[in-house]
Amino acid sequence: MKDELMECLDFPKKSIVNRILAKNIIAQSADLSPKEKEYLTNEIERVYILASLNEPSTNIPVFKSEQYRYEEILCLYVQLRSTTKLEHLKKMFHAIFPNPVLLVFESPDNKLMISTCHKRLNLQDISKVVDEQIKSTDWFHIEKEFEKFIRSITYRQLSFIDLFQLYDSYHSHIRLTKCVQYMDNYPKEVSSLDELLNHLDLIEQVDHSIELLKKQQKKAIEFNEKMEWHMKIKREEKKRTKEIETLKGMI
């Protein structure tokens, strides 16, 4: 899977590293908790550095502002022994490295998941960064709608304005994979990317609301109380259906 993905992503030759990053080096150089070290040892088979995208290897300028400093993008490939601690591992790998990471996981059954996380400077200490919200694809094989997604993040298809825009291209396309979940379709062309991404965020918020309401319903004891939560869930589900129909009209 790794070699197939590398071929699809088509990184510039100068940026390609494609070598193992030893787990003991990660454990020694990163400020990991005992539990995180346990995850690193038990949950992960192997870690690769696929590529290092910086100005010398891409000819794309760095990006510096009061909030962001993007001088390098690191592409990591993590082969998992199990997926039980996936959410912990996502947070851990994005937190370990000060530079933004294009993070790829391979499951034991050879599926892929890709995630990104923008990082802004800690204004109290600009030598440190603050991770923003992690965005991820679902697990996938490189076929059908996810083949379209992989083609959309082929290096030559992305923004070369600066390294922030390059990373944000990956980030935006990962967010667009929600379209596959909601309507079994990955968009080939988008007239207004920001509008579409904002609408996807709105649907995700409704999904989160439904999830919370269902948890409250499970706690209810009285029949009338259960029915009250049931009606609230139905209203949110109706809102979700309406927003997905709106989404279909945007693509």
Secondary structure, DSSP 8 states (H G I E B T S, - for coil): -HHHHHHHH---GGGEEEEE--HHHHHHHS---HHHHHHHHHTEEEEEEEEEEEHHHH----EE-SS-EESEEEEEEEEES-STTHHHHHHHHHHH-SS-EEEEEE-TTS-EEEEE--EEEETTEEEEEEE---EE--SB-SSHHHHHHHHHTSGGGS--S-HHHHHHHHHHHHHHTHHHHHHS---S--S-HHHHHHHHHHHHHHHHHHHHHHHHHHH--SHHHHHHHHHHHHHHHHHHHHHHHHHHHH-
